[in-house]
Amino acid sequence: MKKLVLTGGGSAGHVTPHLALIPKLKKMGWDLHYIGSVDGIEKSLIEEGTNVPYYGISSGKLRRYFDLKNIKDPFKVAAGVAQAYLKLGKIKPDAVFSKGGFVAVPVVIAAWLRKIPVYIHESDITPGLANKISSKFASKIFVTFDEAKKHFAAGQAIVTGSPIRDELLQGSNEKGLSFLGFRSHLPVLTIMGGSLGARKINEAVRESLPELLRSYQIVHICGKGNLDQNLNHTEGYRQFEYIQKELPDVVAATDFVISRAGSNSIFEWLTLKIPMLLIPLTRAASRGDQILNAQSFEKQGFCHVLYEEDLTKETLLQSLKQLKADKDNMQRNMESFKASDSVDLILRTITSGK
Ligand SMILES: CC(=O)N[C@H]1[C@@H](OP(=O)(O)OP(=O)(O)OC[C@H]2O[C@@H](n3ccc(=O)[nH]c3=O)[C@H](O)[C@@H]2O)O[C@H](CO)[C@@H](O)[C@@H]1O
């Protein structure tokens, strides 16, 4: 039986593509194992969402800026490499597949030391630091965007698009409404501030609630620790830290979305043809990857964009009005998008061992 070690974490975008691949890999007879951090979001997503055995290793953040933790973290990364090296020695996988994030770097280095082929996937137009480092040790790099290819060595990258979980496309509108306690008299607006939530979006939404609730029923995915208990009994408003199992039904019940521009999320909304208003993470808080993602979608007529610097109660309400008015047009543009068979492309390459 062929063995594959999966790795990636730190935020859900570095894990959910694995969730799309796992059922098919199992059907093909692969023996799967996951190496992640001791307590990152990847641990609960894998342990609760699959029966793939999970192993936690030490991990440190790699920063481009000065921070006192920069002194301690290289030791944590070195410890992670040693732990991953031992684990890989026990599992003896045929390959390692990394979806990026800092925890993946020690696993990739350990795999390279053991001469195990490494595959990685990059979801954004520009690679993150973890994937930039990992690419030096990888045989092939799968990328979501064609524009990402130029950041890697010639011939190394394959455009596969974004692997999307099958179940996300099979949700039920009725089940979604019933789970949310909603009726069908008003459209459902889902707000998803990235897998870790977004403070500024949460504030603007909560400030605009009285106006929003006149026109929409609201699902607010606000991230861990961001629930507002005062709003628990607000009619037509449901808040969640994260939605795992019920997400397919919730998206099936969704008419409009306000979302961060994380790559996996926006390709999911696009595939589901749900009109989206994107509020990308700022350059101050990131390398600007979400801005590029959002601009690429905007150019193709798949979304409207509201920059966080311009986000106020007024601009939020105004942007939503424009989104509603442009709905049919946007959905027509989305119809022209043909998703690549991402899961199969990735599986074919990993299986062929090239
Ligand atoms: C802050 C940060 O570093 N963000 C990055 C991170 O975003 P983030 O982790 O938010 O990633 P994405 O938006 O790409 O993916 C989030 C995933 O989580 C899922 N989900 C989310 C909320 C929820 O309640 N339930 C649920 O299942 C979504 O369906 C999606 O599959 O990785 C992305 C892909 O590299 C990057 O583009 C983002 O810039």
PDBQT file of the ligand as one rigid body, heavy atoms in Angstrom, charges set to zero:
ROOT
HETATM    1  C1  LIG A 401      -4.603  35.693   7.243  1.00  0.00    +0.000 C 
HETATM    2  C2  LIG A 401      -4.005  34.803   6.221  1.00  0.00    +0.000 C 
HETATM    3  O1  LIG A 401      -2.873  34.401   6.302  1.00  0.00    +0.000 OA
HETATM    4  N1  LIG A 401      -4.781  34.478   5.180  1.00  0.00    +0.000 N 
HETATM    5  C3  LIG A 401      -4.334  33.596   4.148  1.00  0.00    +0.000 C 
HETATM    6  C4  LIG A 401      -4.941  32.242   4.403  1.00  0.00    +0.000 C 
HETATM    7  O2  LIG A 401      -6.328  32.519   4.524  1.00  0.00    +0.000 OA
HETATM    8  P1  LIG A 401      -7.418  31.532   5.085  1.00  0.00    +0.000 P 
HETATM    9  O3  LIG A 401      -6.873  30.466   5.926  1.00  0.00    +0.000 OA
HETATM   10  O4  LIG A 401      -8.530  32.354   5.595  1.00  0.00    +0.000 OA
HETATM   11  O5  LIG A 401      -7.709  30.803   3.736  1.00  0.00    +0.000 OA
HETATM   12  P2  LIG A 401      -8.761  30.702   2.600  1.00  0.00    +0.000 P 
HETATM   13  O6  LIG A 401      -9.727  31.809   2.590  1.00  0.00    +0.000 OA
HETATM   14  O7  LIG A 401      -7.958  30.447   1.374  1.00  0.00    +0.000 OA
HETATM   15  O8  LIG A 401      -9.478  29.346   3.013  1.00  0.00    +0.000 OA
HETATM   16  C5  LIG A 401     -10.265  29.211   4.147  1.00  0.00    +0.000 C 
HETATM   17  C6  LIG A 401     -10.893  27.851   4.109  1.00  0.00    +0.000 C 
HETATM   18  O9  LIG A 401     -11.576  27.642   5.329  1.00  0.00    +0.000 OA
HETATM   19  C7  LIG A 401     -12.894  27.263   5.072  1.00  0.00    +0.000 C 
HETATM   20  N2  LIG A 401     -13.763  27.722   6.161  1.00  0.00    +0.000 N 
HETATM   21  C8  LIG A 401     -13.678  29.017   6.600  1.00  0.00    +0.000 A 
HETATM   22  C9  LIG A 401     -14.506  29.451   7.624  1.00  0.00    +0.000 A 
HETATM   23  C10 LIG A 401     -15.424  28.543   8.176  1.00  0.00    +0.000 A 
HETATM   24  O10 LIG A 401     -16.189  28.836   9.088  1.00  0.00    +0.000 OA
HETATM   25  N3  LIG A 401     -15.462  27.263   7.703  1.00  0.00    +0.000 N 
HETATM   26  C11 LIG A 401     -14.652  26.830   6.697  1.00  0.00    +0.000 A 
HETATM   27  O11 LIG A 401     -14.695  25.644   6.297  1.00  0.00    +0.000 OA
HETATM   28  C12 LIG A 401     -13.242  27.885   3.733  1.00  0.00    +0.000 C 
HETATM   29  O12 LIG A 401     -14.333  27.217   3.157  1.00  0.00    +0.000 OA
HETATM   30  C13 LIG A 401     -11.909  27.731   2.983  1.00  0.00    +0.000 C 
HETATM   31  O13 LIG A 401     -11.798  26.450   2.398  1.00  0.00    +0.000 OA
HETATM   32  O14 LIG A 401      -4.609  31.344   3.355  1.00  0.00    +0.000 OA
HETATM   33  C14 LIG A 401      -4.996  31.743   2.020  1.00  0.00    +0.000 C 
HETATM   34  C15 LIG A 401      -4.513  30.683   1.050  1.00  0.00    +0.000 C 
HETATM   35  O15 LIG A 401      -3.135  30.557   1.082  1.00  0.00    +0.000 OA
HETATM   36  C16 LIG A 401      -4.423  33.115   1.691  1.00  0.00    +0.000 C 
HETATM   37  O16 LIG A 401      -4.966  33.533   0.438  1.00  0.00    +0.000 OA
HETATM   38  C17 LIG A 401      -4.787  34.098   2.790  1.00  0.00    +0.000 C 
HETATM   39  O17 LIG A 401      -4.210  35.344   2.513  1.00  0.00    +0.000 OA
ENDROOT
TORSDOF 0
